[in-house]
Structure formats: C-alpha cells, structure tokens
Amino acid sequence: MKKMRFGIIGCGVIAEFHANAIFSMPDEAELVGVADVRKDAADAFAKKHGVRAFASVEEMIACPEIDIVNICTPSGFHADAAVLASDGGKHIIVEKPMAITKDQLDRMTEACERNGTVLSVISQNRFLHGVTMTKKALEDGLLGKLVCADIYMKYSRSPQYYESAAWRGTRAIDGGGALMNQGIHGIDLLLYLAGPVKRVSAFAGTLVHAIEVEDTLSAVLEFDSGAFGVVQATTSVYPGYPRRLELNGSKGTIVLNEGSIERWDILNDTSQDVVLQPSFTGGSFATPTAISIDGHACQIRDVIHAIREGRKPLIDLYEGRKPVELILAIYKSAETGSPVTLH
C-alpha cells in the first residue's frame, strides 16, 4: 500500500518528535520535507534528517508529493497554517492546542469542512494503555455514578524556559500559560474520560514568572453528568510533579499518574490484568522534552488508517476544539470573577 507522505511546518523542539514518529513506521509513512519561516532552522533540520527544506510554507503545500502536513509552529500560528494547508488539499496533524481563540477554531473548522480534509489534533496520551483501560472501565459502568473528576498539574518551568523563545508566555501567540500550554493534555484527558462540562468557576494569577499569562490556576467544574471536578495547573512549584487524574465514583476509584494506573479500587472487581505503577516519565512536570515518541506514532498511524479507510480519526477537529473551548471558559471566569456556563 502506498506510503503517506508528510511535510512538517515549524522546526522547533516538538518537530523532532513528529519526525522521529514518522521515521518509526517506514512501511506506512515517509517524511518528504520541512518548512520554517527561519530558513536556517529548516535547512539544519532537513540536513539532519536527510529530507528536503522547502523555501516557504506555500511551496510545501503546493508540492504534490505531500499528503499530510504536520503543524509544529507556536500555538497562535496554527490556524493560518491549517487553513492554508486545507485550501491546498492537504490533510493536517496539528500540535496542541488546536488554536487559541474561538475565531481561529472556527476558521480551521470551516476550511476543513469546505475542503473535505482531515484534521487531527495531537492528544497522544489517549493512546496510553492506562488511559484506554480507564476509558473502558467508565464505559462499562465499573465506577458506578461518577462523583468527582479532578486533575492536578503541578509543573516546574525555569525562567530560562520562558526566555528560550519570544512567544512563550505571551497572550497573543502562546494563548495562555500553565493551562493552555502545559495543561491542555490533562484537560483533554479529563474531558475524554469524564465527559462534557456544564459550568466553571476559576481563579488565575502570575505568581512567580515574569510572563504575560497565568503561571498558576485553580478551577471548579460542574460536569453534564452532575459530577464535580477540580483543576489545578501551575508551572511554578519546585521540583514539579507528574500529572495526576483522579476519578471517583459511587462504586470505585481510578487514579492515573501521568498515563499509568496508580489506584484501581473498584467494588467487587476481579480484574487480573491491572498493573498498578506510579509513572515518573513524561515531560510535563520537569523537563519538557523528556517524553516518548510512542504516543505521537500511535496517533499518526491512526490518522493514516483513518484517511485510507474513509473514517474519522480518534481525535478529529471536533475533539480538538473541546479542551480549548473549556480552557477559554475557565479563563473568562478567572478574568470576570464569575462562573461561566458553557452550554
């Protein structure tokens, strides 16, 4: 079967994960080339990986040898690149967050619907074994009535991290701080497992770092199911800790430490294949680049198969919108000091 051919837009840190994930499946995928507004960055990346450096994003999108474009630019630039790619007939894989404003989300959605192109937002944690087991347990009703769904994301970022790129910690391009950037994967998992949110109330502040956006945030959620939840996100605590997601129901509790199941306390459960283990891997809590390519590879493979089979990928553009829309509601509540109803 013909390989899917990829082009990467943006040659920063996360582009390496996309390239290596593509290289990990040589029978299904091929990286053709890269583009970046910084021509020297594109040239260096292309030379390192033995691929083509396009002179511009427009030249890449016009290339008939490319089927899928991976957008790895700063968050505020995702929408422009995605609309351009979709109008050029390319399918799209875009790094989180999908976009940083409702207008950007709407523009991307309209373009893909108009052009019939697939867009998938990187949410690689959904493919982790502990997450898939937890999802099935919830779908099978093992936890009974969901009562609490809480996510704690207490990370550490140094001043040097924010100084490493001018866009980091800015409202216009990063779109937010600890929640929009570092916390969006946790918000995606929370919604994926616990379902839609009806109402939020939040506080946010910049307590440690010299940045425009929040480095610390707390929110209380009311889910459509009636369950309540807590969100905590920060990049300001030492030494930084793994993401912790707690799901408590009337008949059981599951706790995920990063992507691993730490607690599986279910009434009258006789499961023999649940391995409890704390997880101390993952870049979120200490070192941003200390993550595996496995999740990216799983998601990219899912997109390839979805295109071939004419189905939606597991994380399509409508799924990709959900965590951004919740985060924007949380930000609005923190800004106004009032609860915000989502629907």
N, C-alpha and C positions, 0 to 999 in steps of 0.2 A: 504494500500500500504506500502511496506517495507520502513522503515526509511533509509535515507542516513546517513552513519556513518563517523564521522570526526576524524582526528588527527591534532593537532597543533604543528608545529615546531617553536620553539622560544617562550620563556615565559616572554617576556618583557611587556612593558606598553600596546602595541596595542593588544597583545594576549587576554587580558581581554575583549576587545570589541568583538572579534571573538567568544570567549567562551559564553559570555552573549547573543550574537545574535543567536547562535546555541541553547542555552537553551530557547530562546523566542519562539521557534517553535517545541515543544516537539512531535507533531504529525508527523513531517516531518524529523527531524534531531536529531542526538544523538552524543554527544562528547564521544569518546572512551578513548582517552588518549593524552598525550603531550610528547614532547622530547625537550631537550635543551643540548647544549654542557656543560652547567653548571648544573651538576646533582642536586645540591642543589636547583636551581631555578625550575627545573622540578618537583622535589619531593614536594616542597612547593606549587606550582601551582596545582598539582594533588591532594594533600591533601585538599586544599581549596575547590576544585570543585568536589571532590569525584570521580575522574577518575584515570586511570592508568598512571603511569610515566614509559615510556619506557627507557631502558638503553642507547639507541642510536637512531639516526635518521634511521639508517639502519634497526634496529629491528622494528621500527614503520612501515616503508614502506613494510617490509616483512609480516606484520600482515594481514591475510586475512579478519579480521573484519573491516578494514578501507577501505572506498570507495574514500574519498576525503581528501586531505592534504591541510591544510591552512599554508602558509609560512609567518611567522611573525618575521623573522630574520632581522638583519641590511641589508640594500639595496644591498651591494656588495656581499652578500652570497645567494641572491635569486636564481641565475642561477644554482649553483651547486645543491641546494636542489630540484629545479624544475626538472632538468634533471634526478636526482636520482629517484624522485617520478614518473615521467613519464615512465622511464625504468622499474619501478616496477609495472606499470599498474594502477597507481592511477591518478585520476583527481585532478586538482590543483586550489586553490584560493590563489593568492599571493598579499601581500600588495604592495602599490605603493612605489617607481616606480617599474615597472616590472623588470628592471635591470638598470645598469648604464653605460654600453658600448654597442656598436653595436655588438661586438663579443658575448657578453652574450645574447643579444636579439636573435641573430641568433641561438645560441646553444639551447635555450629554444624552439624556433620555430621548429627547425629541430627535436628535440626529440618528441614533441607533434604530429607533422605531421607523423613521423615514427611510433609512437605507437598508434595513434588514440585516444589520451587522450585530454580531455577538459582542457583548462587553462583560467581562468578569473582573471583580474587584478582589485583590489579594486578601484573603481571610484564611490563611493556611492552617491556622490552629483547628479549624473544624475537621480536619482530616486526621487529627491525633487519635490514637486508639482510646485513650481515656475519655475523650470528648464523645466519640461515636458510641461508646458503651453507655455513657451518661444519657445521651440523647435517646437511645433505645429504652433505657430504664424509665425515663419520663414518659415516653410514648406508650409504654406498656403499663403505666399507672403504678409502678412499684413504689413510688414515694407517696402515694395517696394524693390528697389535696395539697398543692403547693402553697406553703405559708410564707416562706422567706426566700429571697434570691439576692444574694449580696456579693459584690465584687470589690476586692481590696487590691489596689495597685500602688504600692509604696516603693517608688523607684528612686534611684540616685543619678543625677546628671551633674557633671562638673561645670564650672564657668567656661572651661576650655571647650566643652561640647557646644555650648551656645555660640561661642566665638568662632567656631570652626567654619561656619558658613553664615553669610549675612542674613539669610532668610529665616534662620532658626529663631524661634521665639517671637516672630513678628505676626501681627494680626492679618496683614494683607496677604502673606504668602504661606505661613505655617497654619493660619486659620484658627489658632488656639494653642494651648500649651499642653500641660500634663494629660488632659483628657483627649483632645483632638489628635495629638501626635502619638504619644506613648500609650494612651489608654484606649484607643479605638478598637484594638483587637479584643480587649476584655469586654467592651461594650457589645461588640458583635457576638461574642460567645454568650453573654448574658441574654441578649435578645433571642439568639438561636435556641437556647435551652429553656428559657423561662417565658418566652413569648412577648407580645407587644406590651408597651407601656401606655397607660392612660394619662397619668399626671405626674409632674415632677416639682420638687422644691429644692433649691440649691444655694450654696454659698461658695464663692471662689475668691482667691486672692493671690498676690505675688508676694510671698513671704520671705524668700531667700535670694532668688536670682534677679539680676538686672535685665529683665526682659519685658516686652510689652504685654504679654499674656499671662494667664494663671500658671503658677507652679504648684498650686495646692487647691483641691476642690473636694467638697463633700455634697452629696445629694441624697434625697429620699425619693423613692419611686413607688407609685401605685400601678401594678400591672393590670391588664384587662381581666386576668383570671381572678383578681381580688387579692393576690399575694402582695406583700410589701417587700421593698428592697433598699439596700444602702449601696451607694457608690462612693469610694474614696480613691482619689488619684493625686499623686504628687511626684515631683522629681527632686525633692528637697531633703529627703531623710537619709541619714547615714546608717548602715552602709548600703541600703537598698535591699529589697526582699522580693522573692518570687510572687507573681500574681496568684491570688487566692480567690477562688469562686466557691461559695457555699450555697447549696440548695437544700432547704429543709421542708419536708412535707409531713403530713399527718401520720404517715406510715414509714418514713425513712429519711435519711440524710446522705447526701453525697458531697464530698469536698474535693475539688480539683486544685492541686498545687501546680501552677503552670498547666501542662497538659496531662499530668499523671493523677490517678485517683489516690488520694491520701486517706479518705474515710469513705466507707461503704457500709453504713449502718441501716439496714432495711429489715423491717419486721418479718420474721418467719422466712427470711431469704435463705436459699440453699445453694446459691451460686458457688461453683467451684473454680471458675476461671477468672476471678477478680484478684489481681495482684496489687496490693497496696504498696505505694512507694512515694516518698517525697521526691519532688523534682527540683534540682538546682541547676538545670540548664535553661538557656533562653536569655536573650539579650536585654529583655525589658527592664530588669531590676538593677543591673550593674553596668555591663558592657554592651552597647547597642549592637555590636557586630557578632556577639557570641551566640549565634543561632545556627541551626542546621538548615541545609537546603531541602531537606526531605519534604517539608510541607509545601514549599513552592513547587517542587517537582510533581507532587500529587495533584496540586491544583492545575498546573499547566497541562498535565496529562488529561485531567477531567475536561478541560476546555477543548483540547484536541479531539477527544472522543465525542464530545457534545456537538462540535461542528460537523464531524463525519456522520453522526447518527441523526442529525437534524433535531436535537433536543436542546433544552436549556441546560447550561452548566449549573453545578450545585450552587455556586454563588454568582448569580446574574446581576444585572444592573439594579433590579428592584430590591434584591437583598443588600446590595452595596449601598443603597440610599439609606436604609433603615438606621444604622448606627450614627450616620451623620445627622439625620433628622432628629434623633434623640439628643445628641450632643448639642445641637443648636438650640433645642428647647431648654436643656439644662443651663446653657449659657444665658439664655434670655431670662430664666428665673433668677439666676445669680445677679444679673445686671439690674433687674427691676425690683428684686426683693419680694416677688410674689410667686405663688405657684403658677405653673403653665400647664394647660390641658392640651394634649396632642391631638385628640380627636373625640 
